[in-house]
């Protein structure tokens, strides 16, 4: 069942469950933000979207407009850990407090599917403090990706620590 946050309804679906219209919408929004706005020419649909364990998390406003999106990838696809990326908010919904609820929805979904998992992401360097509020810490030196400074961040799993034998 979808969850309501920041006046958006959040849904998570694997690729195989996306309708053609949903797939078109999310790929179009990704192209608008990453290719046009950020002027990064790269192959946005990189094959990872179709992985059977990849999840597409998106938020819609009350009229059904796609407002925000990110994709969650299983361990071993982008990093050894679970990861998420392609994080975006549509221009029409920026400044409305959408990012926090989207990240919280993603963390809940990751915990549901991969309980206690570590999460590794590659984030734009200027977002280090933002992700730090959610427990992410730098795990790499800054690097250039498509002309934008990035850094890898790691959030340790929140699961119960294993019992050490005596």
Phi and psi in degrees as a GROMACS rama.xvg file:
@    title "Ramachandran Plot"
@    xaxis  label "Phi"
@    yaxis  label "Psi"
@TYPE xy
-64.2644  149.221  UNK-2
-107.621  142.291  UNK-3
-96.957  123.734  UNK-4
-147.598  147.746  UNK-5
46.2407  40.0807  UNK-6
61.0663  19.5287  UNK-7
-120.06  152.373  UNK-8
-101.003  123.216  UNK-9
-99.4102  134.955  UNK-10
-133.067  148.228  UNK-11
-126.601  127.994  UNK-12
-140.048  143.618  UNK-13
-73.3479  161.118  UNK-14
-50.3571  -45.632  UNK-15
-62.7498  -19.7685  UNK-16
-98.5851  -4.98012  UNK-17
-72.1804  136.515  UNK-18
-74.0257  163.505  UNK-19
-59.3157  -40.1391  UNK-20
-64.8717  -41.1833  UNK-21
-63.5626  -44.7675  UNK-22
-60.7386  -45.3099  UNK-23
-59.7955  -46.9342  UNK-24
-59.0188  -47.6337  UNK-25
-71.1925  -36.8489  UNK-26
-68.2322  -37.3536  UNK-27
-64.9521  -45.0293  UNK-28
-64.3926  -40.0938  UNK-29
-60.7912  -42.1654  UNK-30
-65.8132  -40.7645  UNK-31
-58.8362  -44.7976  UNK-32
-79.9537  -53.46  UNK-33
-82.1804  -38.0118  UNK-34
-88.2969  -48.3631  UNK-35
-82.604  -58.6049  UNK-36
-63.2843  -45.7261  UNK-37
-90.3945  -0.754861  UNK-38
52.7112  45.0654  UNK-39
-111.718  111.328  UNK-40
-89.5992  106.754  UNK-41
-155.804  165.447  UNK-42
-80.9688  97.9394  UNK-43
-63.9534  -51.1087  UNK-44
-75.7062  95.6443  UNK-45
-96.4966  9.33546  UNK-46
92.9038  -21.6217  UNK-47
-73.2731  -26.1141  UNK-48
-57.7241  -32.1445  UNK-49
-87.2065  -6.68755  UNK-50
-56.7507  137.599  UNK-51
-58.4225  -26.1904  UNK-52
-99.0209  -3.0141  UNK-53
-68.3979  139.662  UNK-54
-120.477  141.669  UNK-55
-112.205  114.103  UNK-56
-103.085  125.222  UNK-57
-141.857  150.411  UNK-58
-116.411  136.528  UNK-59
-120.123  145.045  UNK-60
-84.1282  -178.585  UNK-61
-59.0607  -28.7779  UNK-62
-91.3592  6.20792  UNK-63
91.6716  0.425148  UNK-64
-68.3339  133.211  UNK-65
-69.8231  117.104  UNK-66
-108.534  -29.6453  UNK-67
-155.885  156.006  UNK-68
-157.375  149.788  UNK-69
-156.597  160.254  UNK-70
-118.884  143.586  UNK-71
-109.432  130.847  UNK-72
-117.189  143.076  UNK-73
-70.7011  164.698  UNK-74
-55.888  141.233  UNK-75
90.0362  -6.37795  UNK-76
-90.6388  -49.078  UNK-77
-111.578  -36.9234  UNK-78
-135.62  165.419  UNK-79
-61.3723  -25.8655  UNK-80
-96.909  169.666  UNK-81
-56.9411  146.898  UNK-82
-144.162  167.177  UNK-83
-141.57  157.946  UNK-84
-167.106  -168.66  UNK-85
54.8756  36.2505  UNK-86
-74.8108  126.103  UNK-87
-155.106  155.457  UNK-88
-124.456  132.747  UNK-89
-59.4718  144.98  UNK-90
-52.284  -36.9989  UNK-91
-67.2401  -13.74  UNK-92
-119.774  6.83013  UNK-93
-71.8215  149.068  UNK-94
79.8952  10.0531  UNK-95
-108.576  11.4868  UNK-96
73.8733  32.6441  UNK-97
-82.0976  -32.994  UNK-98
-59.25  -48.2403  UNK-99
-60.0009  -52.3782  UNK-100
-59.9103  -34.2265  UNK-101
-65.9628  -46.0149  UNK-102
-64.0921  -40.6508  UNK-103
-63.0996  -40.2326  UNK-104
-63.5663  -40.2176  UNK-105
-64.5197  -44.351  UNK-106
-64.0676  -38.6071  UNK-107
-63.3771  -43.1069  UNK-108
-66.1062  -41.3627  UNK-109
-62.384  -44.4333  UNK-110
-63.6571  -35.3849  UNK-111
-66.0003  -43.7054  UNK-112
-85.8966  -39.2404  UNK-113
-127.177  73.3529  UNK-114
-55.4187  131.471  UNK-115
73.2953  10.1286  UNK-116
-74.1514  145.999  UNK-117
-71.9269  151.265  UNK-118
-126.527  127.545  UNK-119
-119.486  133.651  UNK-120
-135.465  158.375  UNK-121
-107.371  116.128  UNK-122
-121.629  153.88  UNK-123
-61.2293  134.056  UNK-124
-56.2683  -33.7338  UNK-125
-69.4942  -7.87514  UNK-126
-98.4935  9.42525  UNK-127
-54.1802  -48.4937  UNK-128
-64.7636  -39.3652  UNK-129
-60.0668  -53.6947  UNK-130
-67.6209  -27.9662  UNK-131
-59.4176  -32.3615  UNK-132
-63.9413  -18.131  UNK-133
-106.442  15.1548  UNK-134
91.6517  8.16876  UNK-135
-84.6915  137.11  UNK-136
-125.929  147.934  UNK-137
-58.2859  138.195  UNK-138
-129.269  10.0135  UNK-139
-151.012  168.11  UNK-140
-78.7063  157.091  UNK-141
-59.0549  146.325  UNK-142
-144.315  162.455  UNK-143
-94.3442  128.565  UNK-144
-130.9  114.406  UNK-145
55.5034  35.7621  UNK-146
80.8886  7.94337  UNK-147
-121.555  128.491  UNK-148
-63.2866  130.113  UNK-149
-127.385  165.056  UNK-150
-147.769  143.599  UNK-151
-82.4481  140.562  UNK-152
-127.395  144.587  UNK-153
-125.676  134.747  UNK-154
-120.002  117.554  UNK-155
-67.5677  145.568  UNK-156
-59.511  151.618  UNK-157
-100.071  14.5689  UNK-158
-71.0092  173.621  UNK-159
-73.4305  134.943  UNK-160
-65.9601  140.237  UNK-161
-65.1257  147.547  UNK-162
-76.3769  130.187  UNK-163
-84.6771  132.795  UNK-164
-66.2831  147.969  UNK-165
